[in-house]
Amino acid sequence: MTALERRFRWLLHAYPAWYRRERAGEMLDTLLEASPPGRRWPSIRDSRALVVGGPATRLTERSPGRTSATFGMGSAAMS
């Protein structure tokens, strides 16, 4: 495992565990393929996207097996 991969995996912890189980492999592959060869640190843009996307997912996505919906800001605005 490269330093870049290890750091991306750490940033992916912003996402809920159930989301990572389903999508972390695909997300990690995409992030690594989009990074220039030899890069050791995630770009600021990629880091920000993961750190913002994780909590947003926690607010708007429903985990499998969960019976009640979780509403994000967009859903509340439509009420």
C-alpha positions in Angstrom: 0.0 0.0 0.0 1.4 3.4 -1.0 1.4 6.5 1.2 -1.2 8.0 -1.1 -3.5 5.0 -0.8 -3.2 5.0 3.0 -4.0 8.7 3.2 -7.1 8.3 0.9 -8.3 5.4 3.0 -8.0 7.6 6.1 -10.0 10.4 4.5 -12.7 7.9 3.5 -13.4 7.4 7.2 -15.5 10.6 6.9 -18.1 8.4 5.3 -20.4 6.0 7.3 -19.1 2.5 7.7 -22.0 1.0 5.6 -21.2 3.4 2.8 -17.5 2.5 2.8 -18.3 -1.2 2.8 -20.4 -0.7 -0.4 -18.3 1.9 -2.2 -14.8 2.4 -0.8 -13.1 0.1 -3.3 -14.6 1.9 -6.2 -13.9 5.4 -4.7 -10.4 4.5 -3.8 -9.7 3.1 -7.3 -11.0 6.3 -8.9 -9.0 8.6 -6.6 -5.8 6.7 -7.2 -6.3 6.5 -11.0 -7.0 10.2 -11.2 -3.8 11.1 -9.2 -0.6 11.8 -11.0 2.1 9.2 -10.7 4.4 9.6 -7.8 2.0 11.7 -5.8 2.3 11.1 -2.0 -0.5 13.3 -0.7 -4.1 13.8 -1.8 -4.8 17.1 -3.5 -6.6 19.7 -1.5 -9.5 19.4 -3.8 -9.8 15.6 -3.3 -9.3 16.0 0.4 -12.0 18.6 0.7 -14.4 16.6 -1.4 -14.0 13.6 0.9 -14.2 15.6 4.1 -17.4 17.4 2.9 -18.9 14.4 1.1 -18.8 12.1 4.1 -20.9 14.2 6.5 -23.2 15.1 3.7 -23.8 11.4 3.0 -24.5 10.8 6.7 -27.2 13.5 6.5 -28.8 12.5 3.2 -28.4 8.8 2.7 -30.3 6.1 4.4 -28.3 3.1 5.6 -29.5 -0.4 4.5 -31.9 -1.9 6.9 -32.8 1.4 8.5 -36.5 2.0 8.8 -36.8 5.8 9.1 -35.6 8.2 6.4 -32.9 10.8 7.2 -33.7 14.1 5.8 -31.0 16.5 4.4 -31.4 20.2 3.9 -32.9 19.7 0.4 -35.7 17.5 1.7 -36.5 19.9 4.5 -36.8 22.8 2.1 -39.4 21.0 0.1 -41.7 20.5 3.1 
